[in-house]
């Protein structure tokens, strides 16, 4: 007997998130996912008339693969993965791991090879612009521990969050999309943060369950050279298997000219990956009412209600500001009262204060109206 929560999630992923059509191939990349869930995904794809292309991977095995790879072998891995992606019209990435820092001791130069020859050509250059895609984490005891919850309570939270009424959320996002599309100047204020930039002319995209699960954000990008000021993030961030805390950036004319954190050297190595890594590729506002605190998992943390993320690196094609990079680092700042408060201003009008929208047309996005 299959878990009905898993069955519901499989239905959401196949029939809502990617809207798989008859005859389409979907590449399902499963990292340490229970066989039961993979089976349910296969069944859902067949029921929709699609073709499931399955790849099951282990983060622990990948650690060995990355650590021993040279440039030639990493190119080969990337070429094989790219061929799978090219043969697919859709992609579902299901990412589980019993140890979220499994790749923390992979040498930085090896992870740079991975980003250059595998991640960028396969995911940034092909999957993002040329397939229907959705990615999600899988609930594990290690994730429950990071969320400071019991395994059972975290699983309940996970399935409530991933299978919420995305259509209702989508409708509530429309006024924010309309407002952002008319906005030129943005100002972000929080403890240690005073940042200004323009979003004029950059498309605004709502994330309502079609690309990430859980979902709940509206994103755009700053005009590339318009960012000035300072930002101090109040959440930790996991990138390339390493944890960064107390992160601060100083911007001048769009570029990060100073970056410090709990691991300043490691952070700057990432920001020096290429020219685009020190410019910002995304500005997004988090809206998911069930995600209320950080748990060191980007796909959850970037959706925190009352947060925003400001992302060094690559800009998405659908909200493109001209910046290209092998890096795309979503780092979150929470503006709720519990986390120090903060404000978002659009063209000198206060839009959100302490994580709560204050304009009447946006109040439908406040947590009491979405949960």
N, C-alpha and C positions, 0 to 999 in steps of 0.2 A: 504494500500500500504506500503510494507516494505521499509525501508531505504536501497538503493542499496549498500551503504558503509558497512552496517552491513552484508548484504548478501555476499558481497565479502570477508569480514573477516571470516564469518562462513565457506566459501568454503576453504580459506587458512588453517584454523585450522584443518578441518576434512580431506581434501584431500591432503594437502601438509605437514602440520606439523606432524600429527600422521599417515598419509597415511592409514586411516582406511580401513580394508578389510571386505569383505562380511562375515557375521556371527560373527564378533568381537563385544564385548561389550565395550562401552566407558563410564567411570564414569565422568560425568560432574558436577563439584562442582561450583555452582554459588553464589557468595557473593554480594547481592544487585545489581543484574544485571537486566536491563529492561526485562519485559516479552517478548517483541518483539524479543530481541536477543536470549533469551532461546528458543523461538519457532523456530527461524531460525536455531539454532544449532540442534534441534530435527529433523527438516526437512532434514538438510544436512546429518545427520547420517542415517536416513531412506533411503535417496536417494543412499547412499553408500552401503546399504545392511547391516548396522550395527544395534546394539541395544543400545539405549540411556538409561543410568541409571542416573537419575537426582537427585541432592541434592541441595536445595536452602537454603542458610544460611544468617543470619544477623549478622554483626560484633557487633551491639549493643546488640543483644540477647546473642551472644557468650561471651561478657564481663560479663554478669550476670552468665553464665554457668561456666566460668573459676573461677570467684571470689568466688563462693560458693562450688566449687568442693573439695572433699577430695581425698586421694589416691585411695580408692576403686571406687569412681564414675568416676574419670579420667581414671582408668584402663578400666572400662566398656565402656566409650565413645570411647577409643582407639581401643578396641576389635571389637566394632560394625563397626567403620570406616575401620579397617583392613579387615574385612570380605568383605565389599563392594569392596575394592581395589583388594582383591584376586580373586573376581569374574569377574574382568575386565582385558581386554588385553591392554587398553589404558586409559589415564586420561587427561582431560582438566580442568584446574583450572582457573576460571574467577573471578577475585577479584576486586570488587568495594566497595567503602565506602564513605559516605558523610562526615566522620570525620576520617582522617588518624591516629589520636592519640586516637582513641576510647578506646584502651586497656592500656592507659598510667597509669591508677590508679589501675590496677589489681596487687595485691601484688606479689612481686618477687618470693616468694615461690610457689605461685599458677601457675605462668608461668613456673617455673621449673618443676612442675608436668606435665603440658601440654607438654613441650618438651620431657620429659622422657617417658610418657605413651601414648601420642597421636602422636605428630609430628615425633619422632624418629622411632617407630615401623611401622607407617603407611607410612610415606613419605620417610624417609632416608633409612630404611631397606627394604622396599618393593617397593614403587612407583618408586623411582629413578632407582634401578637396574633391576626391573622386569616388567615394563610396558613401552609402548610408551607414552610419556607425553609431554604436553606443558602447560605453565602457562602464564597468561596475566593479566594486570590491566584493569580496565574499566574507561573511562574518566568521571570525575565528576567535579562539580564546585569547590570543595575543591582542586582537583589536578590542575585545571586551575589557582587557586589562588596561589598555591605553585610555579607554573611555571611563575607567573606574566603575565598571558595572560587572555583575555576575554574567556568566556565559548565557544563561537562559534569558535574563532580562535584556541583554544586548541583542540576542536573536529576535526577540519580540520588537525591540526598537528598530532593528534593521528592516524587518519585513513591513512594519508600519510605514517606515520612511520611504522604502523603495517602491511601494505599491499604492501611494496616496493618489488622490484624485487630481491627476495632472491636467486634465481638461479644465477644471475649475481654476487651478493656478494659472494656466495659460491665459484664460480670459481676463484674470485680474492683472496680468502683466501688461496688457495692451496700453493702458494710459501711461505707464512708465516708459514704454518704448516710444510712444508718441512724443512725450515731453523731452526725452533724451535726444530724439531726432531733430528737435528744434533748438537744442542747447549749443552754445558756443563755449563759454567758460565754466570750468568746474573748480571748486575749491574743497579740499578735504582737510578737516581739522580734528585733532585728537591729541592726547598727551604726547609730546615729542614729535608731533606731526603738523605741518602746515605746508600743503602742497597745492599748486595751481597748474592747470593745463587746459588745453582746448580739445573738444571732441567734434568740432564743427566739420560737417561733411563726411564723417565716418559712419558707416551703417551701424545700426543697433539691433542686436539679436537676442531673442528670448530663448532661454533653455528650459524647456517644459517637459522633459522626459524623453526627448528624442536623441540626445547625444550622451548624457551621463545619467546613471542611476546610482544613488539618488540624484535628483535634479532640483533646480530652483535658483536660477540666477538670470540676470539680464546683463549682457556685456557689449562693449564697444572697444575702442582703442583711442588713446590720446594721439593728437597730431604729433608726429614723431619728435620734432624739435621744440615742442611747446612746454615740456614739463620742467618746472622749477620749484625748488624748495627742499624740504626734508620730510622723511617718513620714518617712523619707528614702529615696527610691527610688534603686536602683543601676543602673538602665537608662535609656537615652534613650527619648524618646517622640516620635512624629511625629503631629501633630494639625493639621488644616486646612492641610497642606502645610508646616508649620513644625516644626523640630526643637527639643525642649526637653531639657535635661540638668540634673543636680544638683538635682533637684526635691524640695522639702520642704514638708510641710503641718503646721500645728498645728490640732488640733481641740478645740473646747469644746462639749459637749452636742450633738454631731452635726455642727456647722457648721465649715467651714474659716475660721478667723479670721486666719490668716497663711499666705501662700503665697509661696515664693521659688524661683527657678530661674535658669538661664542667661539666660532672658528673662522676668524677673519681671513686667514691664509686659504683655507679650503673654499670659502665663499668666493674669494677673488679669483681662484683658479677656475671656478665655474663661469664667472662673469667675463673671464678672458678667453673663453672657448672660441669666440669669433667676434667680429665687430658689432654684430647686432645684439649680443647678449647684454650689453650695458644700456640698451634702449628698451622702452616699454612696448610690449605687444598687445596688452589687454588691460582694460579697466572694467571690473564687473561688480555688481551689487548682489549680495547673498540674500535669499528669500525663503528658504525651506523652514517651515514652522516647527518641524520635529527635530531639526539639528540646531542645538542651542549652546554647545560648548565644543572646544577643539579636542580632537582625539588623535592628532598626528597622522591623519590620513587625508590627503589633499581632496579626494573626491567627495568626502564628507565636509571637511573644514571650509572649503570654498563656498559651500551652500549655507553656512551658518546664518540664521536670521539675525539681521542687525549688523552684518559684516560687509566688508568689501575686500576684493583682492586686486592688487596692483602688480603686474606680472612682467618682470624682465624677460626679454627674449622675443621669440617668434610671434608674429601677428597672424591671426587666422585669415584665410582668404575672404571669408564673408564679412569681415570687419577689418579690412586691410589698411594699414597706415604706412606701408612701404618697408616695414622692418622684417628682415629674414635672419634666422638664427637656428642653430641646432638645439638651443636652450629654450624652454618655455617653463618658467618657474612661478607657479601660482603661490603667492605668499599672502596670508590673510591678516587683516586688522579688524578686530571686533569693536564696535562703537556703542555697545549697550552700557547702561549705567554700571552694571556689575564689573565691566572691564575698563572703566575709566571714562566712558562717554565719548561723544564726538558729534560732528556735524558734517552734512553734505550740502553744498550750495551749488545751484545752477544759475548762472547769470545773476548773481547777487540775491537770489531768492533761496531761503532755507527750505530744503526738501525733506531732510530727515534729521532728527535730533535724538541722540542717545539710542539709536537703533530703531526708532519709531517714525514712520512717515507722518508728516504734519499737514500736507496738502490733502484736501477732501478727495480729489480724484485718485489719490494713491493709497488711501486708508484701507482699501480692500486687500492690500499686500501685507498689512500688519498681522502678526501671528494669530490673534484671536479670530481673524476672518478667514484663515486658510487651514487651520488645524482641524 
